[in-house]
Amino acid sequence: MRQLASVEQQFIDELTDFYDAGEARQLYLLVLEDQLGWTRHDYLRRRQELIDDQRINRLLEVLSSLKKAKPIQYILGYTWFMGMKLTVDQAVLIPRPETEELVQLIIDQQRSTHNDSPSIIDIGTGSGCIAVALKRALPRAILHALDVSKDALRVAKQNADTQGVSIEWIQADILEWDVTFQTDQLFDTVVSNPPYITDQERSEMHANVLAHEPHLALFVGDSAPLLFYEHIAAFALKHLRRGGNLYFEINRNYGLAVCDLLQKKGFKDVQLYPDLQGADRMIHAKKI
């Protein structure tokens, strides 16, 4: 038997190599709610209670995984995105808050149009977070989602099923889009959060990302940091309807470069948007 307050201190002490005390405490509260069903309020009232060894061991098993730099979302098997509880495993990236901002931008702009059933394709869908969130917010939209990874599409399909939405799935490499899509297949919106972290930026990344998240979805070579933007923009030129929208999530260091790329390809109204932290993170452009 142990007090939960002592387990909290053990989390803080043993995770010092990865997280500061505040982060470790937040992780502990997440684990407590997931494993024991205790809310933060419950814990504050009952933290001095004695808890049986079986329940303590469940918490310590999670701590053991955290000490191996495994992200909490992979340990629990889910994360929250735009109010949805989504399944995640190591086949997909963990959805980030800045991606929620991209989705909200698309929703707000789409609702201001007169097209209530747009055809939208999400390229590099991963967990399906973008496609599923868009379909939930725009139920009359026709959603397609593409990924090169069969395992990623497995997770995405599970999330779509859980959320009760219908999406057309495409397993393909967007770098070979010209052999994947029929020439007459057109969309109103193309959105992508492609791999955009360069190899030289690896040293700046948290150990739990490097060790556990799929590198296929993270990294692009230093010699071609705009590789996916180039190919997706070329795809959009061929497969967006006139006046259609192209949205990207971007590497904060390449915002102006991606804008320049799109302008040179002939897109109009190219706009760069910051995220809530002030970093260049989203781009919207229109096809003439």
N, C-alpha and C positions, 0 to 999 in steps of 0.2 A: 504494500500500500504506500502511495506517495501523494503529496500535494501537487496539484497541477502547476502551482507557482514555481515549484522546484524544477519541473520539466521545462517550463518557459525559460528559466535561467540556463538550463542545459542546452537548449536550442541556441541561445545567444552566445554562450561560451564556445560551443563546438562549431559554429558557423562563421567565426570571425575571419576566416581566410576568404570567404566569399561575400559576406554581407555585413553591413554595419548593424548595430544593435536594434535600430528602428526597423530595418528591413527584416531582420531575423524574427522580431516580435510579430510583425505582420504575417510572415509565413506561418508562424506558430498558430496564430488565430485562424488562418485559413485551414490548416490541418485539423485543428480542434473542431471546427464546424463540420468539416467533411467527415472526420472519423467518429466523432462523438455526438454531432448534432448540436453542439453548444454555440450559441451566438456570442459576440463580444460582450453583450450585456450579461449573459449567463455567466461568463467567465469572471467578469469583474465582481459579481456577487458571490461566486462559489470557488474562487481560486485557491482558497485554503482548505477546501474539502479533501479528504483522503479518497483516492481512486484506486480501484483494484488493479492488480498487476497485468491482467489481460488487456485492459484498455490502455494502460501506460505503454505496454509493448507495441501496440498498434501505432502510437505516436512515435515511438523510438525507431520503428522500422522506416517510417517516412524520413526521420532525421538522418538515418543511415544513407538513404538515397540522396538526400540533399547534400551530404558531405562528399558525395561523388560528383558534385556539380550538376546533377540532373535537375532540370527546371521543374518547379512545383507543378506546372500544368501537365507535364508528361507523367509525373508521379500520380496525380489525381485522375488523369485521363480526360480532362476537360478544361475549358477556359470560358470566360464570358466575353461576348462580343455583341455590342448593340442590343443588350438585353437578352441575348440568346445564349443558352448553355450549349457550347459546341464541343464535340469530341475532338481531341487532338492526340496524336502519337508521333513517334519520331520520323514518320514518313512526311510530315508537313511542318511548316513553320508555325510557330505560335502567333496568332493574330495580334497586332500591335494597336495601341490607341490611335496612332496617326492614320491607320487604315480606316478606322471608324470615321475620321474626319473626311477622308476621301469619299467614302460611301455617302455621308450626309451631304456633301457638296453635290454629288450626282443626283440624289433624291430631290434636293431643294431646286436644282435647276430643271430637272425633268418635270416636276410638278408645276413649274411656271410655263410649260409649253402646252400646246393643244393636242399632243399625242399621248393618249393614255394607255396605249399598248405598243410601246417601242420594242424593237428587236435589239437585244443587248448581248454582247459576248465578253466574258471575263477570261482573259488570257493569263495562264499560270495560276489557276484557281486555288491550288493547294488544298487547304481545309474546306474550301468552298465558302469562306466567310463573306466575301464580297457578293458573289452570285446569290447566295441564300438570303442575305440581308436585303439586297435589291428586290428580289422576288417577293419577300414578305412586305416590303414597303410599297411596291408597285405590282400588285397581284395580277394585273392584266398584261404586264410586260412578258415578252417571250425571251427567256434566258437560255443562253448557251454558255458552257464553261469548258475550257480546254486546259489540259495539263499533259506533260510528257510522261509523268509518273503514274503507273497503274495503281500503286499503293496510295498515292495522294488522292486519286479519284475514288478509291474505295472509301476513304475517310469522308471526302466531300459528299458522296452519295448518301452515306450514313447520316450526315448532318442535314441534308435536304429531306430525307425521309423523316427524321425526328421532328423537323420544323414543318412538315406537311406541305412542302413546295415541290413543284415539278420543274426540272431543269434538263436540258439536252446536254449530254456529256460527250466530250470529244477527247480521245487520247491521241495526241500528236505533238510533234516538235514544231513550235511556231517558227523556228529558223527554216523550216521546210514548208511554210504555209502555202506556197504556190502549187504543191502537189497534193495538198490536203483538202482545199476548198474548191467548190465549183465556181466558175467565173461569174455566174449570175447570182451567187449567194451574197446578199447585202444585209447590212446592219444599220441601225440608227445610232448606236453607241458602241464604242470599243473602250474597254477599261483594262488596265493591267498594272499589277504590282510585280514587276519582273525582278530577277536577280540583279542587284546593282551595287553590291559591296565589292570593292576591288581587293585583290590579293594583298596589296600593301597596307590595307586597313585592318587586316586580321589581328594585328598586335593590339589594336585599340578595343577589341571586343571582349565581352565578359566570357570567362572560361566555360560557363554552362551553355552558352550559345555555340561556341566552337566545338565542344565535346559532344553535343547531343542533337542540335538542329541540322536538318539536311543541307549539306553544302551545295547540292545541285540547285536549290532554291535561293541560296544566299549570294554566291560569289560569281564574279565575272573577271576575266583576265585584265591585268593592268594595261595591256596593249590595246584593248578594245572595250573601254568602260561603257560605251553607249551601244554595244552590240545589239541588245534586245530592243532598245528604243528605235534603233535604225530599222530593224526587221519588222517590228510591230507597226511603225509609222508607214512603211512600205505596204504592209498588209492593209492598213486602214485606208490608204489612198485608193486601193483597188476594191475594197469591200465595204466601205462606208457609203451610205447614200449621200447625195448632195445636201450640205447643211448638217451632216451628221457630226457627232461629238466624239472626241478622243480624250481620254483621261489617263494620266499616269501618276503613280506614286514614284518618287525619285530619290536618288542619293542627294543629300543636302548640298554636296560639293559640286554637283553638276547641273543645277537648275538652269543657269543661263546657257550652258552648252546644249541642253536638250531643247530649250526654247529656240535657239539658233538653228538646230537641226530641223525642227518642225517648220520654221519659217522658210528655210531654204527649200524644203520639199513642197511648199506652196500652201500650207495650212494658214488659216487666218485667225484673228482674234486669239492669239496665243497668250495665255495668262498664267503667271506663276503665283502660287498661293503658299503662304507660310502655315505651318502647323501651330498648335497652341503654345509651343515652346519658342516660336519665332524662327524656326528653321525652314528653309525652302523645302517643301515636301510634296506639293501637288501641282500638276499642270493640266490645263484644259485648253483644247484647241478645236477648231471647227474646219471641216472640209468644205472647200469652195464648191 
